[in-house]
Amino acid sequence: MIKVELKLPKKLEQHLNYLEAVSKQPKEFIVREALIQYIEDMEDIQKLSVLSVLEKKKTKTYTTKELNKQIGL
């Protein structure tokens, strides 16, 4: 397990204090859950990026000369 110490801007600290009060969950839990969500989102974005590159590789590209030949110009 890793221990992390953060210095948060005042506004973010206020939001965190509010969430702690209304959710009845400790700040550590809220921050941990937010970090888990962020990491999952970033992994999803990375996977989509890789899939996008793979899809582009499946698509054949043509030169202008090749296209002109196919349409009879």
N, C-alpha and C positions, 0 to 999 in steps of 0.2 A: 504494500500500500504506500502511496505517495502522499506526503503532506504538503499543501500549498498555502502560502500566505498571500493575500491580495490587498492592494490599496485601491479602493473603489472611489470614483468620483461621488461627491455628496448626493447628487440626484439619483444615481444608481443605488447607493446605500439606502436612500429613502424608499425607493421602490422595493428593495429587498426587505426592509423592515416592515413595509405594508404587507407584502406577500406572506411574511412570517406570521403576522398578526391574523390575517384573514384565513390562511390555510391551516393554521395551528401546526405547521411543520417547521423544524429548525432551519436556519439559514443554510447550514451545511447541506441539508437534504435538497433544498431548492437549487443551490448552486450546482450540486452534483447532477441533478436531473437536467438542468439547463445545459450543462457540459455534455452529458450523454446525448441529448437531442441535437446539439450542435455537431458533435462528431458524426452521428448517424446521417445528418443532413449533408455534411461535407463528403462523406463516403458515397452517398447517393449521387451527388453532383459529379464526383470523380467517375463513378460507374457510367453515368450518362455521357460524360465526355468521351470516355473510351469507346462506348457503343457508337457514338456519333462518328468517331474517326474510323471505326471498323465499317460502318455503313457506307461512308464515303469511299472506302477502298473497294467496296463491292460494285460501285457505280462506275461504268465505263465512261471515260471522257474522250471526246473527239476533237481533232484539230479542224480548223476551218476547211482545209483541203479535203479532209475525209468527209465532212458534211456536204461540201459542194459535190463531191463525187457521188455520194448516196442520193442526192436529189437531182443529179444529172446536169450539173453546171460545169 
